[in-house]
Amino acid sequence: MKHRVLGIALSALATTAAAQNVSGQVHASDDSDGFREALVTVGYRGAQGFGLKAGTLRYSAPVWSESGALLGATYQQRDASLQLDASLGVARLAGRDHAVGALDVLWPVARGSSLGLSAERDIVNSVAGIEEGLTFISVALVADHAFNDRFNLGLAAGTARFSDGNLRPLLRTRWNLELAPSYGLNTYVKTRSYQNSEPNRPEYFSPERLNEVSAGLSSRFVVAERVVLSAAADAGTQHTETATQPIWRYALGLASLRGAAVQWSIAVEASNAAGTSQASASDAYRYTRVFGQLNVPF
């Protein structure tokens, strides 16, 4: 499954060697609704970038649980002209087979500027969403532009379509200013806006409209010439047609050095803002996730 909650602040926790490798990933999450996820995958990628992955899925809540499996193909290309990550497979869950996959591609178009495409198909990860077999497809154009050596803008604009017919146009931005290069210290402002064509679905958080803005700090630096430490924290406000409430998020991660033969990373994130398909969001809502990965070349 593809989970993108760690965001830009921790996106560089680990790099993958160009040689063939075996890998493993673990994702575990828990929220204040009592909904839990546990996803474990292992994979192989050849020297030409093609690979396979397989894994187990488990979702649980009080007096309810479902387990499943995932099998898919992957491809990765990283060079000066293109950065591409793709996966396509089948997840079997609650007696149903779902096509799942993701595509992230980025082309440099000028010094400090890139354009790209991001797409994903996945399940709606809530109790009702899994029981009803709901899925979503999201597609977004992405761009990154550096105004100078210290200030850049990231942008994603697109739409998500849920299998229940709900259509969600969305826009995300992130304005980033480097404060102290030696400590990888940045300050940033990020926004998220969307609308739902069929709002207030019981299976997932879907207000008629949502607008968020938050500001924070992030840092990424080498500790004792052994590991890379990444951290980010931000806070802001979420507005819907019925309520305005404060939102917050923090993330912390450790990773191997960029040039290390064996690449690994582990990160934890907590937030009170619902993601694409979580069931609810309120003043009391909390979401916590732990993510780890390991890549061993041979």
N, C-alpha and C positions, 0 to 999 in steps of 0.2 A: 504494500500500500504506500501511497505517497502522502507524506505529511510535511507541510511547509511552515510550521509555526515558528521555527527558530529565526527565520528572516535573515536580513542582510547582516546584522551584527555578528552572527555566528556562522555565516555561509562558508567562511574560509577556514573552519576548524581543522579540516584535513584535506590533503590533496591525494590523488590516486596516481600511482606509477603507470608509465606507459606500457610496461611489460605485462605479460599475462599474470593474473593473480587470482587468489581465492579471497572471498570476503564474507563478513557476517555483519548483520545489523540487528539491533534490539530496540524496540520502542515499547514503553509502558506509560500509561497515563491513568489519571483518576480525576474525577470532578466532584463537586459538592452535591450533584444529583445522585451520587452513588454509582455512576457509570464508569466502567474500567475497560481499558484496552491493553492487550499484550500481543505484540507482533514480533516474530522472530524470522529472519530470512538468512539464507546462505546463498552464495553465488560464485560463479566462475566467469572470468572475462579473458579472452584470448588477446594476443598481441595486436591483432587487427581491430580490436574494439568491440567485437561481438561477444555476447555472453548469455548465460542462463541464470535464473534465480528460482528458488523454491522456499516456501516458508509455511509457518502455522499462524493462525489467527484465533484470538479468543476475546470475546466481548462478554461482559457480565454486569449485572445490577442486582439489587436485592431480589431474591427468589427467581432469578432469571439468568440464563447464560446461553451462549451459542459459540461453537468452535468451528473452524474451517481451515482451508488450505489455499495456498497460492502457488502458481507456476507461471513463469513468464520468460520472455527473451529480453535482452538488454543490448544497448549499443552506446558507445561513448567515443567522441572525437575531441581532442583538445590541441589546437595549433594556433598560429598567429592569425589565421583568417577565419576561424570558426571554433565556437565552443558548443558542443551538442551532447545532450544526455537524453536517451529515449528508452522507454520500456513498454512492453505490451504483453498482457497475459490474461489468465483466468483465475478468479477467486471463487471458490465454492464455499458458501456460507448459508446456513439455515435452509438447506435443501435446494438452493438456487445457484446457478452458475452466472457470474457477472464478468463481463469483459472489463478489465481495468488497465490503465496505462497512463503514461505521462510523456510529455515532450518539452524540453527546454533548449532553445537554440538562440545563440547570440552572435551577431556579426559586427566586428569593428567597422565603422563607416568613416571615421576621421580620428585624428588624435584626440583622445579623451571622450569619444562619443561612440555608442554602440546601439544597434537596433536588434530586436529579437521577437520571438514568439514563444508563448508558454501555453500548454494545453494539458488537461488532466481529465480522466474519467475514473470515478471511484464510487464507493457506496456511501449512503447517508448514514453516518456512524452514530445512531441513537437507537434505543430499544425499538421504538415504533418504526423507524426507518429500516432497520434490519428485518423485522418481522414482515413488513410489507414489501421488501425487496426494492426499496427506492435507491436510485443512483443519480449522479449529476455529471454533467460535462461542462467544463469551463475552458474558455479560450480567451487569451489576452495578448495584445501587442505590448511589448515592453521596450523601454528606451532608457539609456543612461547618458547623461551629458555632463562633462566637467567644464564649468565656466572658467576655472583657473586651477592651479595646482592644489588648492585647498577646499574648493566649494563645488559640489556636484549635486545633480538632481536625478533621482530614479523615478520612473513612471510606468504604471501598468493600467491599461484600459481595455475592457472587454465585457464578456457576459458569461453567466452560468445558467444552464438550463437543467432543471430537475425533471426526473421522469414522471412526476405528478403534473407536469405542465407549467410549473412556475418558472418564470423567466426573471433573471436578476442581472441587469446591467451594473457594472461596477467600475470604480476608479480608485486607484491607490497612488499616493506620491510619497516620496521620502527626500527631504532636503537635508544635506549633510555638510557640515563644516569641520574641517580638521583643526584641532586646537594645539596638539602637541605630538608631532610625528614620532618622536623617540619613544613615546608610550602608546602610540596608536590611539590617542585620545581624540574622540569626536563628539560633537554635539549635533543633534538632529531633531527635525520636526517631521512627523509622518501623519498622513491623513488616509481615511478610508470612507468611501461613500457608495451606497447602492440602494436600489429600489427593488421591491418584489411585485410582480404582476398579479400574483395570487397570495396576498399576505396572510399572516397569522395561521400558518399551517401548524397542526398539532405535532407533527413529526420532528420539526426542527425550528430553530429560532428564525423567524421571518417577519420582521416588522414591515409595515408599508414602505418606510424609508429609514435609512440609518446614515448618520454622519458622525465621524470620529476625528478628533485631532489630539495629538499628544506630542510631548517634547521629552527628550532624554539625553543621556550620555552613554557612550560605548567606548571600550578600550580593548586593545589586543596587543600583547607584548610577550617577549620571551622571558622566562623565569629561570635563572641560574643556568642558562645555556642548555636546558634539558627539555622543557615543555613550553607550549604556548598557552597562555591564559587569556581567555576572552570573557568579557562581562558587558552587560547592557542593562539599563533600567530606564523606564519612561513612565509618564503619567499624563492624563489628559481628561477629556470629556467625551461621552457618547450621547448623541441626541437621536431619539426616535420620535414618531408622531405622538407618543403617549408619555414619554419620560425623558429626563436628562439625568445622567448619573456619572460619577467619576469612574475612570478606568485606569488600570495600571498593569505593568508587566515587568518582569525581570528575568534575566537569563545569565547562566554562568557555565563556562566550559573549559576543558583541558584537552590538549591535543599534542601529538608528536610534532617535532620540528619538520618544516616543509621538505627538507632534503633527506629525511630519514628513510631507510629502506622499507621498514614496516610502518605503515601509516595507521594511526588510531585516533579516536576522539570520543569524548563523553561529555554530555551537556544536560543541564536541567533548566526548565523554564516553568514559570508560573504566571498566570494572568487571570483577570476577572472578566474578560471579554470573550464571548462565544465566537467560534470560528465559522467556517463555511456551513457546516451541517450539524453542529451540536444542538441539543434539544431545547436549551433555554438560556436565558441571560437575565440576571436581576442583580440587585445590590448585594445579595448574598452569594452569587455564583463564583466558584473558584475552579480553575483548571490547572493541573500540574502534569508535566510530562518529563520523562528521562529518556535520553536517546544515546546509544553508543554504536560505534562502527569500527571495524578492523579490516585492513587490506594487507595481505601478505603476498608479495611477488615471488615468482619462482621461474 
